[in-house]
């Protein structure tokens, strides 16, 4: 394990061990202080966040983009402070920490005996939403986790999410897909973060006027199993309560090849995500490259692509 990997593992371990013991007001102030410090330093992640916000709010002035990126870093650190503290939250604290509009779309689908695929972008705190589903709604669900380096850090994340009541599968292609499909055919719930896929299997979509790739998995699972595909978006306001909305189901097209149906359904997910992100851009924690122009200099020779993915 490299020195950098050991440092990353130690920092996350310290966060879970220490931050969860802090009084909540102290943790909130600490998160804001770290966010403001990172924003002032203007590292790669902050610059990329601001660049991404420029797509979401194309008429924003430089001053407005700076305001957005500062608010975005505060939202991002709120996510981390909450996540470090979630294992110590009581079921009552979790239940009181979230308010989801139109959650009946999930519960009605489950009651009808259908599996449900809930697809979300990197908005606000999806781990809190997951903890609320398992504790407040009493609905266990399955998700996938991309393998992180070092392996010990990946193990920490898996243990953390399993401790919140989630079944976590490693992101390893066909094996994970088959398990997810079985859970859905049994009438289960699958939750997937689905606004970024840089692999060759990613589906190209129009997203805020430019081309990006998003994963095919949610649409393919709905086609293979007959499960309901529901987009969801989350956001913070000025209260300690996170808000959210479950959007109308994405239907499977009646005609077309599997690839054509997948493309149409994934575009519909992208459109729902864009609605939530446009309403609350500061809560979209996308500190990485997303649009293809940022990934391939041949698509936009004027684009600086020297920045690495954090």
C-alpha positions as CSV (number, residue, x, y, z in Angstrom):
1,X,0.0,0.0,0.0
2,X,1.4,3.4,-1.0
3,X,1.9,6.2,1.5
4,X,-1.0,8.1,-0.1
5,X,-3.3,5.1,0.2
6,X,-2.4,4.7,3.9
7,X,-3.0,8.4,4.5
8,X,-6.5,8.2,2.8
9,X,-7.4,5.1,4.8
10,X,-6.2,6.7,8.1
11,X,-8.1,10.0,7.4
12,X,-11.4,8.2,6.7
13,X,-10.9,6.0,9.7
14,X,-10.3,9.0,11.9
15,X,-13.5,10.6,10.5
16,X,-15.7,7.7,11.4
17,X,-14.1,7.2,14.8
18,X,-13.9,10.9,15.9
19,X,-16.6,13.0,14.1
20,X,-19.5,10.8,15.1
21,X,-18.6,11.5,18.8
22,X,-18.8,15.3,18.4
23,X,-21.9,17.2,19.4
24,X,-23.9,17.9,16.2
25,X,-23.4,21.8,16.3
26,X,-19.7,21.3,16.6
27,X,-19.6,18.8,13.7
28,X,-21.6,21.3,11.6
29,X,-19.2,24.1,12.3
30,X,-16.2,21.9,11.6
31,X,-17.6,20.8,8.3
32,X,-18.2,24.4,7.2
33,X,-14.7,25.4,8.3
34,X,-13.1,22.6,6.3
35,X,-15.3,23.4,3.3
36,X,-14.3,27.1,3.3
37,X,-10.7,26.3,3.7
38,X,-10.8,23.9,0.7
39,X,-12.7,26.5,-1.3
40,X,-10.2,29.2,-0.7
41,X,-7.3,26.9,-1.7
42,X,-9.0,26.3,-5.1
43,X,-7.6,22.9,-5.7
44,X,-8.6,20.6,-8.6
45,X,-11.8,19.4,-7.1
46,X,-13.1,23.0,-6.5
47,X,-12.1,24.1,-9.9
48,X,-13.8,21.2,-11.5
49,X,-16.9,21.7,-9.4
50,X,-17.1,25.3,-10.6
51,X,-16.6,24.2,-14.2
52,X,-19.4,21.7,-13.9
53,X,-21.7,24.4,-12.4
54,X,-20.9,26.6,-15.4
55,X,-22.8,24.0,-17.5
56,X,-25.7,23.9,-15.1
57,X,-26.0,27.7,-14.8
58,X,-24.7,28.9,-18.2
59,X,-25.6,32.5,-17.6
60,X,-23.8,32.7,-14.2
61,X,-21.2,35.4,-13.7
62,X,-17.8,34.5,-12.4
63,X,-19.0,35.9,-9.0
64,X,-22.1,33.7,-9.1
65,X,-20.0,30.7,-9.9
66,X,-17.7,31.4,-7.0
67,X,-20.7,31.7,-4.7
68,X,-22.1,28.4,-6.0
69,X,-18.8,26.5,-5.6
70,X,-18.4,27.8,-2.0
71,X,-22.0,26.6,-1.3
72,X,-21.2,23.4,-3.1
73,X,-18.2,22.7,-0.9
74,X,-20.3,23.4,2.2
75,X,-22.9,21.0,1.0
76,X,-20.3,18.4,0.2
77,X,-18.8,18.6,3.7
78,X,-22.2,18.5,5.2
79,X,-22.6,15.1,3.4
80,X,-19.3,13.9,4.9
81,X,-20.1,15.1,8.4
82,X,-23.5,13.4,8.3
83,X,-22.0,10.3,6.8
84,X,-19.4,10.0,9.5
85,X,-22.1,10.5,12.2
86,X,-24.8,8.3,10.7
87,X,-23.7,5.1,12.4
88,X,-24.3,6.8,15.8
89,X,-27.7,8.3,14.8
90,X,-30.8,6.8,16.4
91,X,-33.7,5.7,14.2
92,X,-35.6,8.7,15.5
93,X,-32.8,11.1,14.4
94,X,-32.7,9.5,11.0
95,X,-36.5,9.6,10.6
96,X,-36.5,13.3,11.6
97,X,-33.6,14.1,9.3
98,X,-35.3,13.6,5.9
99,X,-38.5,14.5,4.1
100,X,-39.3,12.8,0.7
101,X,-42.1,14.0,-1.6
102,X,-44.0,11.3,-3.4
103,X,-42.4,8.4,-1.6
104,X,-45.7,6.6,-2.3
105,X,-44.3,5.8,-5.8
106,X,-41.8,3.5,-4.2
107,X,-44.1,2.0,-1.5
108,X,-46.9,1.5,-4.0
109,X,-44.6,-0.3,-6.4
110,X,-43.3,-2.5,-3.7
111,X,-46.9,-3.2,-2.5
112,X,-47.9,-4.2,-6.0
113,X,-45.2,-6.9,-5.9
114,X,-43.0,-5.2,-8.4
115,X,-39.3,-4.7,-7.9
116,X,-38.3,-1.1,-7.8
117,X,-35.0,0.4,-9.2
118,X,-34.4,3.8,-7.6
119,X,-31.8,5.8,-9.5
120,X,-30.2,8.9,-8.0
121,X,-27.5,11.5,-9.0
122,X,-24.8,12.7,-6.6
123,X,-27.1,15.1,-4.9
124,X,-27.1,15.8,-1.1
125,X,-26.7,12.6,1.0
126,X,-28.0,9.4,-0.6
127,X,-26.6,7.4,2.3
128,X,-29.0,9.2,4.7
129,X,-31.8,8.5,2.3
130,X,-30.8,4.8,2.3
131,X,-30.6,4.7,6.1
132,X,-34.1,6.3,6.2
133,X,-35.4,3.6,3.8
134,X,-34.1,0.7,5.9
135,X,-35.1,2.2,9.3
136,X,-38.0,4.5,8.7
137,X,-39.7,2.6,5.9
138,X,-38.5,-0.8,6.9
139,X,-37.5,-1.6,3.3
140,X,-34.1,-3.3,2.9
141,X,-32.4,-2.7,-0.4
142,X,-29.4,-3.7,-2.5
143,X,-26.8,-1.4,-4.0
144,X,-23.4,-1.6,-5.6
145,X,-20.1,0.0,-4.5
146,X,-17.2,0.7,-6.8
147,X,-14.0,-0.8,-5.6
148,X,-11.7,1.9,-4.0
149,X,-8.0,1.9,-3.4
150,X,-6.7,0.9,-0.9
151,X,-8.8,-2.2,-0.4
152,X,-9.0,-1.3,3.3
153,X,-10.9,1.9,2.4
154,X,-13.3,0.0,0.2
155,X,-13.9,-2.4,3.1
156,X,-14.6,0.6,5.4
157,X,-17.3,1.9,3.0
158,X,-18.9,-1.5,2.6
159,X,-19.0,-2.1,6.4
160,X,-20.4,1.4,6.9
161,X,-23.2,0.9,4.4
162,X,-24.0,-2.6,5.6
163,X,-24.2,-1.2,9.1
164,X,-27.0,1.1,7.9
165,X,-29.0,-1.9,6.6
166,X,-27.9,-2.0,3.0
167,X,-26.8,-5.1,1.0
168,X,-23.7,-3.9,-0.8
169,X,-22.4,-5.7,-3.9
170,X,-19.0,-5.1,-5.5
171,X,-19.2,-3.4,-8.9
172,X,-18.0,-6.3,-11.0
173,X,-20.2,-6.4,-14.0
174,X,-22.3,-9.5,-14.9
175,X,-22.2,-11.0,-11.4
176,X,-23.5,-7.9,-9.7
177,X,-26.1,-7.5,-12.5
178,X,-27.4,-11.0,-12.0
179,X,-27.8,-10.6,-8.2
180,X,-29.6,-7.3,-8.7
181,X,-31.9,-8.9,-11.2
182,X,-32.7,-11.7,-8.8
183,X,-33.5,-9.2,-6.0
184,X,-35.9,-7.3,-8.3
185,X,-37.7,-10.5,-9.5
186,X,-38.2,-11.3,-5.8
187,X,-40.0,-7.9,-5.4
188,X,-37.0,-6.1,-3.8
189,X,-35.6,-2.6,-3.9
190,X,-32.4,-1.7,-5.7
191,X,-30.8,1.8,-5.3
192,X,-28.2,3.0,-7.7
193,X,-26.3,6.3,-8.0
194,X,-26.5,6.8,-11.8
195,X,-25.3,10.1,-13.1
196,X,-21.7,9.2,-14.2
197,X,-20.3,6.3,-16.1
198,X,-17.0,6.7,-17.9
199,X,-16.7,3.1,-19.1
200,X,-17.2,2.0,-22.7
201,X,-20.6,0.6,-21.7
202,X,-21.9,4.0,-20.6
203,X,-24.9,5.4,-22.5
204,X,-24.4,8.8,-24.2
205,X,-27.1,11.3,-23.1
206,X,-27.7,15.0,-23.6
207,X,-27.1,16.7,-20.2
208,X,-27.4,20.4,-19.9
209,X,-26.9,20.8,-23.6
210,X,-23.8,18.7,-23.9
211,X,-23.0,15.0,-24.2
212,X,-22.2,12.9,-21.1
213,X,-22.3,9.2,-20.3
214,X,-24.5,7.6,-17.7
215,X,-24.8,3.9,-16.7
216,X,-27.0,1.5,-18.7
217,X,-27.7,-0.6,-15.6
218,X,-30.9,1.0,-14.3
219,X,-32.7,0.8,-17.7
220,X,-31.4,-2.7,-18.4
221,X,-32.6,-4.0,-15.0
222,X,-36.0,-2.6,-15.6
223,X,-36.2,-4.2,-19.0
224,X,-35.0,-7.6,-17.8
225,X,-37.1,-7.9,-14.7
226,X,-40.2,-5.7,-15.3
227,X,-39.2,-3.6,-12.2
228,X,-40.4,0.0,-11.9
229,X,-37.6,2.5,-12.7
230,X,-37.9,5.6,-10.5
231,X,-35.6,8.6,-10.6
232,X,-35.1,10.5,-7.3
233,X,-33.4,13.7,-6.4
234,X,-32.3,15.1,-3.1
235,X,-31.4,18.5,-1.7
236,X,-30.6,20.5,1.4
237,X,-32.3,23.7,2.7
238,X,-31.5,25.9,5.6
239,X,-32.8,23.4,8.1
240,X,-31.2,20.2,9.5
241,X,-33.7,18.2,7.3
242,X,-32.7,16.9,3.9
243,X,-35.5,17.1,1.3
244,X,-36.1,14.8,-1.6
245,X,-38.5,13.9,-4.4
246,X,-39.3,10.6,-6.2
247,X,-40.1,11.4,-9.8
248,X,-42.6,9.6,-12.1
249,X,-41.6,6.2,-13.3
250,X,-39.6,5.9,-16.5
251,X,-41.5,3.6,-18.9
252,X,-40.0,0.9,-21.1
253,X,-40.6,1.9,-24.7
254,X,-43.0,-0.4,-26.5
255,X,-40.8,-0.7,-29.6
256,X,-37.1,-0.6,-30.5
257,X,-34.0,-2.7,-29.9
258,X,-32.7,-3.3,-26.4
259,X,-30.0,-0.6,-27.1
260,X,-32.6,1.8,-28.4
261,X,-34.8,1.3,-25.4
262,X,-31.9,1.7,-23.0
263,X,-30.9,4.9,-24.7
264,X,-34.4,6.4,-24.4
265,X,-34.8,5.4,-20.8
266,X,-31.3,6.6,-19.7
267,X,-32.0,10.0,-21.4
268,X,-35.3,10.2,-19.4
269,X,-33.3,9.6,-16.2
270,X,-30.8,12.3,-17.2
271,X,-33.7,14.7,-17.8
272,X,-35.1,14.0,-14.3
273,X,-31.7,14.4,-12.7
274,X,-31.2,17.7,-14.6
275,X,-34.4,19.0,-13.2
276,X,-33.3,18.3,-9.6
277,X,-29.7,19.6,-10.2
278,X,-30.9,22.8,-11.9
279,X,-33.2,23.5,-8.9
280,X,-30.4,22.9,-6.4
281,X,-27.0,23.0,-8.2
282,X,-25.0,23.7,-5.0
283,X,-26.1,20.2,-3.7
284,X,-24.7,18.4,-6.7
285,X,-21.4,16.9,-5.5
286,X,-19.7,16.4,-8.9
287,X,-16.1,17.2,-8.3
288,X,-15.0,15.0,-11.2
289,X,-15.1,15.3,-15.0
290,X,-18.4,14.3,-16.5
291,X,-18.9,15.7,-20.0
292,X,-17.2,14.1,-22.9
293,X,-15.6,17.4,-24.0
294,X,-13.7,17.4,-20.7
295,X,-12.5,13.8,-21.2
296,X,-11.5,13.9,-24.9
297,X,-9.6,16.9,-26.1
298,X,-10.3,15.9,-29.7
299,X,-14.0,16.9,-29.1
300,X,-13.0,20.3,-27.9
301,X,-9.4,21.3,-28.7
302,X,-9.6,24.4,-26.5
303,X,-10.4,22.4,-23.4
304,X,-7.7,22.0,-20.8
305,X,-7.7,18.3,-19.7
306,X,-4.5,18.3,-17.6
307,X,-6.6,18.1,-14.5
308,X,-6.7,14.6,-13.0
309,X,-9.8,13.0,-11.5
310,X,-9.7,13.4,-7.7
